[in-house]
Amino acid sequence: MSYNIKDYTPFREGKHPVFSSSENGCRHIGNNVSRQYIRHFKIDGEVFRSSGEERCDYLLVNDDAKTSYYIELKGSDLSKAIRQIENTIKLIAPSLSGYAVFRRIIYHTGSHNVRASDVLRWKAKHKIVIKGREYSENI
């Protein structure tokens, strides 16, 4: 089953300067320095209402730049975070044809999982960001 993200209402959208995603003591900050049109979705609990499928926490879609940011705010289980992001991409990315995909994991607790072989392979393959507690970037 796939989800057409255009069928869902973002919980925040517009040309705001900052889009912040917070959960589990973690925070991702998307700085909209060019004031482009952004849609911010809470994936877990709003787009995906049932608990059957693994999914990430948030999705930021920059419609002007054609970019999408899949964000997981995690306690410490980075392998699970990878599964959640990849499953969400598999289900939503087809509705964002032509959009670049960026993966973000921000974790709360100190974790040796950052150096686990599956995490390192995934990180290298997708050139992704895995940061502790808070991460701020231009979107």
Beta strands, then each sheet from edge to edge (+ up, - down):
strand 1: 12-14
strand 2: 18-23
strand 3: 26-31
strand 4: 38-42
strand 5: 58-62
strand 6: 67-74
strand 7: 100-107
strand 8: 129-132
strand 9: 134-138
sheet 1: 1+ 4- 5+ 6- 7- 8-
sheet 2: 2+ 3- 9-
end
